[in-house]
Amino acid sequence: MVQKILNKFVGAKSISILRAWIPNLAAWGTVGGVTLVHFTDWRLVLDYVPYIKGKFSKDE
């Protein structure tokens, strides 16, 4: 059903090209996300991970 709907908007060739690129896009998206966390305030991100949250408790 999804195939029929997509064929109305884009062609079958475009769908096959997209299917070939999906793993590559997922890999680069993961690399981009990890890079973003690395170069930003990673403690802010890791505060939402339950197991790691206790390791960075602030001693005030």
N, C-alpha and C positions, 0 to 999 in steps of 0.2 A: 504494500500500500504506500509506504513511504517512497519507494522506488518510482511509482507512478506519479506521485506529487512532485518529486524532484525533477523528473523528466519533463514536466510541463514548464518549469522555470529555467532549467539548464539542460544541456544535452547529455547523452549517455557518455560521450567522450570526456566531458568535464567531470562527471561522477567517477569514472575510472581513474582519472588523474588524481582526484582528491583522495580516493581510497589508497593510492600508492603513496601519497604524501602524509597520511595520518600518523604513521609511526614516527616519521621524521619531525613532524610538528609537535608531537607529544614529547619527544626527547628534548627538543630545543626549548619547549615551554618549561620543562622540569629544570633544565640548566639555567634558564632565565630566572625562575623562581628561587632557586638555591643561591644564585648570584645576588639577587635582590636582598635576600635575607642576610647574606654574608656582608654586604657593604652597607647595610642599614643597622639599626639598633637590634641586634640579634637577641638580646636579652628580652626586649619587648615582645618579640615573637615567641620566644620559648617560655614566657610566663604563662601562655595559654596551654602548654603541654603539661598535664597533671604530674607525671613522674619527675620531670626536670624542674618543675616550679619550686619544689622544696630545696633544691640545691643552691638556688640563688636568692635565698631569703635575705632581706636587708637587715643588718644589725644596727638598729637605731636606738 
